[in-house]
Amino acid sequence: MEHADDSMKAVFKVVVKELITAGCKVNVNLNDSEVDPLEINSWPSHWNKIEIYVTKSPFIFIEGSEEEINNFLGISINVISLFLSLVPIERTDNNKILYEGDANEIKSRKYERNPVARRICIDKYGCRCAICGFDFEKEYGEIGKGFIEVHHIIPVSAIGQQYVINPENDLIPLCSNCHSMIHRKNPPYLPKELVNLKNKR
């Protein structure tokens, strides 16, 4: 975790700010020394132990209150996200894939996505398609609840190692149809380009 890149640190800061906005206090200790959770770039370059304390006082829990349950779950998810945002998700190269039939070896490159960045995108925009407004829950009921695809406006494969992904600006939620259409050319259409194409119909 000490090798978290700038993108991961940016996600960590976004989650910390969400917790503070929700009225929580966030304390972080590295190797038993307290550090500023919002000044992650000033953290020591080498550490092997992290402790994160999130407190909220007063925390009034009314039994049976759906709003209070959702607030509690939201805080809990954010606390878990703090740790996940610092876990390195590495790019893996030269995966070997064998197709049935001809035993041809294909070398491919796989780019991993950050699940915390995805969640932050959905927290901001919701689960409606940013292009056509499609909502899986409204269309399919309970099985569609929370389902949406997340699109990288700048393709993951084109992002350099020094690029810091901002989940709120670089990612958008798309339905499966719009996500397929936005990738009909390389590089993909920009969201506004796809909206214009759709509106011309």
Short mmCIF file of the C-alpha atoms (twelve columns), coordinates in Angstrom:
data_MODEL
# 
_entry.id   MODEL 
# 
loop_
_atom_site.group_PDB 
_atom_site.id 
_atom_site.type_symbol 
_atom_site.label_atom_id 
_atom_site.label_alt_id 
_atom_site.label_comp_id 
_atom_site.label_asym_id 
_atom_site.label_seq_id 
_atom_site.Cartn_x 
_atom_site.Cartn_y 
_atom_site.Cartn_z 
_atom_site.pdbx_PDB_model_num 
ATOM 1   C CA . MET A 1   0.000   0.000   0.000   1 
ATOM 2   C CA . GLU A 2   2.938   2.341   0.501   1 
ATOM 3   C CA . HIS A 3   3.349   2.345   -3.285  1 
ATOM 4   C CA . ALA A 4   -0.069  3.887   -3.966  1 
ATOM 5   C CA . ASP A 5   0.117   5.989   -7.121  1 
ATOM 6   C CA . ASP A 6   -1.286  9.497   -7.606  1 
ATOM 7   C CA . SER A 7   -4.636  8.194   -8.892  1 
ATOM 8   C CA . MET A 8   -5.112  6.030   -5.814  1 
ATOM 9   C CA . LYS A 9   -4.156  8.925   -3.537  1 
ATOM 10  C CA . ALA A 10  -6.670  11.170  -5.315  1 
ATOM 11  C CA . VAL A 11  -9.424  8.604   -4.703  1 
ATOM 12  C CA . PHE A 12  -8.395  8.351   -1.032  1 
ATOM 13  C CA . LYS A 13  -8.729  12.132  -0.637  1 
ATOM 14  C CA . VAL A 14  -12.167 12.147  -2.294  1 
ATOM 15  C CA . VAL A 15  -13.424 9.475   0.127   1 
ATOM 16  C CA . VAL A 16  -11.946 11.317  3.140   1 
ATOM 17  C CA . LYS A 17  -13.741 14.497  2.040   1 
ATOM 18  C CA . GLU A 18  -17.011 12.553  1.701   1 
ATOM 19  C CA . LEU A 19  -16.655 11.292  5.267   1 
ATOM 20  C CA . ILE A 20  -15.856 14.772  6.593   1 
ATOM 21  C CA . THR A 21  -18.881 16.167  4.737   1 
ATOM 22  C CA . ALA A 22  -20.983 13.474  6.444   1 
ATOM 23  C CA . GLY A 23  -19.845 14.830  9.822   1 
ATOM 24  C CA . CYS A 24  -17.132 12.262  10.515  1 
ATOM 25  C CA . LYS A 25  -13.651 12.785  11.910  1 
ATOM 26  C CA . VAL A 26  -10.891 10.870  10.130  1 
ATOM 27  C CA . ASN A 27  -7.547  10.091  11.784  1 
ATOM 28  C CA . VAL A 28  -4.728  8.212   10.067  1 
ATOM 29  C CA . ASN A 29  -1.625  6.724   11.687  1 
ATOM 30  C CA . LEU A 30  1.336   5.459   9.673   1 
ATOM 31  C CA . ASN A 31  3.808   3.319   11.607  1 
ATOM 32  C CA . ASP A 32  2.126   4.597   14.811  1 
ATOM 33  C CA . SER A 33  2.597   8.275   13.860  1 
ATOM 34  C CA . GLU A 34  -0.399  10.483  13.049  1 
ATOM 35  C CA . VAL A 35  -0.550  12.045  9.573   1 
ATOM 36  C CA . ASP A 36  -2.996  14.435  7.902   1 
ATOM 37  C CA . PRO A 37  -5.469  12.311  5.870   1 
ATOM 38  C CA . LEU A 38  -5.935  15.137  3.346   1 
ATOM 39  C CA . GLU A 39  -2.202  15.750  2.864   1 
ATOM 40  C CA . ILE A 40  -1.472  12.297  1.507   1 
ATOM 41  C CA . ASN A 41  1.354   13.564  -0.718  1 
ATOM 42  C CA . SER A 42  3.276   14.573  2.403   1 
ATOM 43  C CA . TRP A 43  3.066   11.087  3.910   1 
ATOM 44  C CA . PRO A 44  6.347   9.212   4.462   1 
ATOM 45  C CA . SER A 45  7.509   7.404   1.338   1 
ATOM 46  C CA . HIS A 46  8.001   4.146   3.248   1 
ATOM 47  C CA . TRP A 47  5.568   2.673   5.736   1 
ATOM 48  C CA . ASN A 48  4.284   -0.799  6.529   1 
ATOM 49  C CA . LYS A 49  1.461   -0.161  8.972   1 
ATOM 50  C CA . ILE A 50  -1.634  1.981   8.584   1 
ATOM 51  C CA . GLU A 51  -4.435  2.635   11.051  1 
ATOM 52  C CA . ILE A 52  -7.550  4.565   10.049  1 
ATOM 53  C CA . TYR A 53  -10.023 5.775   12.652  1 
ATOM 54  C CA . VAL A 54  -13.381 7.191   11.614  1 
ATOM 55  C CA . THR A 55  -15.620 8.616   14.321  1 
ATOM 56  C CA . LYS A 56  -18.926 10.421  14.304  1 
ATOM 57  C CA . SER A 57  -20.409 11.944  17.420  1 
ATOM 58  C CA . PRO A 58  -23.186 12.064  18.231  1 
ATOM 59  C CA . PHE A 59  -24.401 9.164   16.106  1 
ATOM 60  C CA . ILE A 60  -28.113 8.731   16.728  1 
ATOM 61  C CA . PHE A 61  -29.483 5.424   15.493  1 
ATOM 62  C CA . ILE A 62  -33.250 5.029   15.452  1 
ATOM 63  C CA . GLU A 63  -34.283 1.394   15.092  1 
ATOM 64  C CA . GLY A 64  -36.264 0.808   11.920  1 
ATOM 65  C CA . SER A 65  -35.254 4.133   10.352  1 
ATOM 66  C CA . GLU A 66  -34.297 3.431   6.745   1 
ATOM 67  C CA . GLU A 67  -32.562 6.810   6.464   1 
ATOM 68  C CA . GLU A 68  -30.339 6.102   9.483   1 
ATOM 69  C CA . ILE A 69  -29.541 2.621   8.187   1 
ATOM 70  C CA . ASN A 70  -28.530 4.073   4.809   1 
ATOM 71  C CA . ASN A 71  -26.371 6.714   6.524   1 
ATOM 72  C CA . PHE A 72  -24.633 4.038   8.581   1 
ATOM 73  C CA . LEU A 73  -24.073 1.827   5.529   1 
ATOM 74  C CA . GLY A 74  -22.747 4.799   3.546   1 
ATOM 75  C CA . ILE A 75  -20.175 5.593   6.224   1 
ATOM 76  C CA . SER A 76  -19.209 1.911   6.516   1 
ATOM 77  C CA . ILE A 77  -18.706 1.610   2.753   1 
ATOM 78  C CA . ASN A 78  -16.563 4.751   2.726   1 
ATOM 79  C CA . VAL A 79  -14.385 3.394   5.542   1 
ATOM 80  C CA . ILE A 80  -13.775 0.198   3.554   1 
ATOM 81  C CA . SER A 81  -13.129 2.310   0.460   1 
ATOM 82  C CA . LEU A 82  -10.331 4.159   2.260   1 
ATOM 83  C CA . PHE A 83  -8.382  0.914   2.521   1 
ATOM 84  C CA . LEU A 84  -9.313  -0.331  -0.950  1 
ATOM 85  C CA . SER A 85  -8.206  2.933   -2.548  1 
ATOM 86  C CA . LEU A 86  -4.651  2.306   -1.333  1 
ATOM 87  C CA . VAL A 87  -4.467  -1.285  -2.567  1 
ATOM 88  C CA . PRO A 88  -2.421  -1.406  -5.783  1 
ATOM 89  C CA . ILE A 89  -4.272  -2.712  -8.820  1 
ATOM 90  C CA . GLU A 90  -1.538  -3.463  -11.275 1 
ATOM 91  C CA . ARG A 91  -1.572  -3.702  -15.020 1 
ATOM 92  C CA . THR A 92  -0.799  -7.233  -16.147 1 
ATOM 93  C CA . ASP A 93  0.931   -7.801  -19.471 1 
ATOM 94  C CA . ASN A 94  1.214   -10.726 -21.824 1 
ATOM 95  C CA . ASN A 95  -1.613  -12.868 -20.472 1 
ATOM 96  C CA . LYS A 96  -1.760  -16.145 -22.359 1 
ATOM 97  C CA . ILE A 97  -5.138  -17.018 -23.846 1 
ATOM 98  C CA . LEU A 98  -5.921  -20.267 -25.663 1 
ATOM 99  C CA . TYR A 99  -8.951  -20.417 -27.947 1 
ATOM 100 C CA . GLU A 100 -10.735 -23.708 -28.627 1 
ATOM 101 C CA . GLY A 101 -10.091 -25.224 -32.020 1 
ATOM 102 C CA . ASP A 102 -6.781  -23.877 -33.257 1 
ATOM 103 C CA . ALA A 103 -4.202  -23.895 -30.484 1 
ATOM 104 C CA . ASN A 104 -2.975  -20.393 -31.244 1 
ATOM 105 C CA . GLU A 105 -1.391  -18.476 -28.411 1 
ATOM 106 C CA . ILE A 106 -2.578  -14.897 -28.203 1 
ATOM 107 C CA . LYS A 107 -0.669  -12.317 -26.211 1 
ATOM 108 C CA . SER A 108 -2.891  -9.661  -24.734 1 
ATOM 109 C CA . ARG A 109 -2.668  -6.770  -22.343 1 
ATOM 110 C CA . LYS A 110 -5.186  -6.384  -19.548 1 
ATOM 111 C CA . TYR A 111 -5.832  -3.102  -17.762 1 
ATOM 112 C CA . GLU A 112 -7.356  -3.292  -14.314 1 
ATOM 113 C CA . ARG A 113 -9.988  -0.819  -13.104 1 
ATOM 114 C CA . ASN A 114 -10.167 0.671   -9.647  1 
ATOM 115 C CA . PRO A 115 -13.466 -0.392  -7.985  1 
ATOM 116 C CA . VAL A 116 -13.380 2.570   -5.597  1 
ATOM 117 C CA . ALA A 117 -13.153 5.038   -8.491  1 
ATOM 118 C CA . ARG A 118 -16.188 3.316   -10.028 1 
ATOM 119 C CA . ARG A 119 -18.155 3.723   -6.802  1 
ATOM 120 C CA . ILE A 120 -17.287 7.420   -6.515  1 
ATOM 121 C CA . CYS A 121 -18.482 7.957   -10.096 1 
ATOM 122 C CA . ILE A 122 -21.792 6.241   -9.324  1 
ATOM 123 C CA . ASP A 123 -22.151 8.172   -6.054  1 
ATOM 124 C CA . LYS A 124 -21.959 11.419  -8.031  1 
ATOM 125 C CA . TYR A 125 -24.011 10.571  -11.122 1 
ATOM 126 C CA . GLY A 126 -26.240 7.725   -9.968  1 
ATOM 127 C CA . CYS A 127 -27.097 4.638   -11.990 1 
ATOM 128 C CA . ARG A 128 -28.766 6.394   -14.944 1 
ATOM 129 C CA . CYS A 129 -27.054 6.400   -18.320 1 
ATOM 130 C CA . ALA A 130 -25.394 9.777   -18.935 1 
ATOM 131 C CA . ILE A 131 -26.219 9.552   -22.648 1 
ATOM 132 C CA . CYS A 132 -29.803 8.299   -22.904 1 
ATOM 133 C CA . GLY A 133 -31.022 8.332   -19.290 1 
ATOM 134 C CA . PHE A 134 -31.762 4.593   -19.207 1 
ATOM 135 C CA . ASP A 135 -32.311 3.267   -15.673 1 
ATOM 136 C CA . PHE A 136 -31.962 -0.500  -15.206 1 
ATOM 137 C CA . GLU A 137 -33.918 -0.508  -11.942 1 
ATOM 138 C CA . LYS A 138 -36.903 1.282   -13.489 1 
ATOM 139 C CA . GLU A 139 -36.874 -1.108  -16.443 1 
ATOM 140 C CA . TYR A 140 -36.140 -4.406  -14.688 1 
ATOM 141 C CA . GLY A 141 -37.069 -3.809  -11.068 1 
ATOM 142 C CA . GLU A 142 -35.036 -5.210  -8.194  1 
ATOM 143 C CA . ILE A 143 -32.545 -7.147  -10.359 1 
ATOM 144 C CA . GLY A 144 -31.553 -3.897  -12.081 1 
ATOM 145 C CA . LYS A 145 -30.965 -1.986  -8.845  1 
ATOM 146 C CA . GLY A 146 -27.468 -0.495  -8.729  1 
ATOM 147 C CA . PHE A 147 -26.525 -1.860  -12.154 1 
ATOM 148 C CA . ILE A 148 -24.723 0.401   -14.609 1 
ATOM 149 C CA . GLU A 149 -21.508 0.311   -16.611 1 
ATOM 150 C CA . VAL A 150 -18.796 2.904   -16.025 1 
ATOM 151 C CA . HIS A 151 -16.933 4.380   -18.983 1 
ATOM 152 C CA . HIS A 152 -13.453 5.931   -18.939 1 
ATOM 153 C CA . ILE A 153 -13.700 9.060   -21.094 1 
ATOM 154 C CA . ILE A 154 -9.972  8.672   -21.718 1 
ATOM 155 C CA . PRO A 155 -9.398  4.954   -22.482 1 
ATOM 156 C CA . VAL A 156 -7.540  3.094   -19.743 1 
ATOM 157 C CA . SER A 157 -5.088  1.770   -22.325 1 
ATOM 158 C CA . ALA A 158 -4.199  5.347   -23.343 1 
ATOM 159 C CA . ILE A 159 -3.644  6.657   -19.828 1 
ATOM 160 C CA . GLY A 160 -0.005  7.147   -18.949 1 
ATOM 161 C CA . GLN A 161 1.357   6.098   -15.592 1 
ATOM 162 C CA . GLN A 162 1.636   9.740   -14.516 1 
ATOM 163 C CA . TYR A 163 -2.027  10.526  -15.270 1 
ATOM 164 C CA . VAL A 164 -4.213  10.996  -12.202 1 
ATOM 165 C CA . ILE A 165 -7.762  9.776   -12.734 1 
ATOM 166 C CA . ASN A 166 -10.434 11.977  -11.199 1 
ATOM 167 C CA . PRO A 167 -13.449 9.661   -10.733 1 
ATOM 168 C CA . GLU A 168 -15.866 12.594  -10.794 1 
ATOM 169 C CA . ASN A 169 -14.592 14.066  -14.074 1 
ATOM 170 C CA . ASP A 170 -13.006 11.199  -16.004 1 
ATOM 171 C CA . LEU A 171 -15.689 8.528   -15.525 1 
ATOM 172 C CA . ILE A 172 -19.359 8.474   -16.524 1 
ATOM 173 C CA . PRO A 173 -22.133 5.886   -16.076 1 
ATOM 174 C CA . LEU A 174 -23.446 4.359   -19.307 1 
ATOM 175 C CA . CYS A 175 -26.029 1.732   -20.176 1 
ATOM 176 C CA . SER A 176 -24.773 -1.295  -22.102 1 
ATOM 177 C CA . ASN A 177 -26.077 0.017   -25.440 1 
ATOM 178 C CA . CYS A 178 -24.498 3.458   -25.175 1 
ATOM 179 C CA . HIS A 179 -21.282 1.944   -23.843 1 
ATOM 180 C CA . SER A 180 -21.076 -0.293  -26.910 1 
ATOM 181 C CA . MET A 181 -21.835 2.587   -29.274 1 
ATOM 182 C CA . ILE A 182 -19.297 4.942   -27.697 1 
ATOM 183 C CA . HIS A 183 -16.609 2.357   -28.519 1 
ATOM 184 C CA . ARG A 184 -17.618 2.003   -32.179 1 
ATOM 185 C CA . LYS A 185 -14.502 3.938   -33.141 1 
ATOM 186 C CA . ASN A 186 -10.978 4.190   -31.804 1 
ATOM 187 C CA . PRO A 187 -10.406 6.380   -29.897 1 
ATOM 188 C CA . PRO A 188 -13.966 6.235   -28.542 1 
ATOM 189 C CA . TYR A 189 -16.516 8.964   -29.167 1 
ATOM 190 C CA . LEU A 190 -16.646 11.701  -26.577 1 
ATOM 191 C CA . PRO A 191 -19.914 11.635  -24.596 1 
ATOM 192 C CA . LYS A 192 -21.137 14.891  -26.205 1 
ATOM 193 C CA . GLU A 193 -20.392 13.450  -29.669 1 
ATOM 194 C CA . LEU A 194 -22.561 10.414  -28.970 1 
ATOM 195 C CA . VAL A 195 -25.335 12.625  -27.584 1 
ATOM 196 C CA . ASN A 196 -25.232 14.691  -30.794 1 
ATOM 197 C CA . LEU A 197 -25.384 11.556  -32.958 1 
ATOM 198 C CA . LYS A 198 -28.350 10.284  -30.966 1 
ATOM 199 C CA . ASN A 199 -30.180 13.625  -31.134 1 
ATOM 200 C CA . LYS A 200 -29.839 13.751  -34.927 1 
ATOM 201 C CA . ARG A 201 -32.078 10.695  -35.242 1 
# 
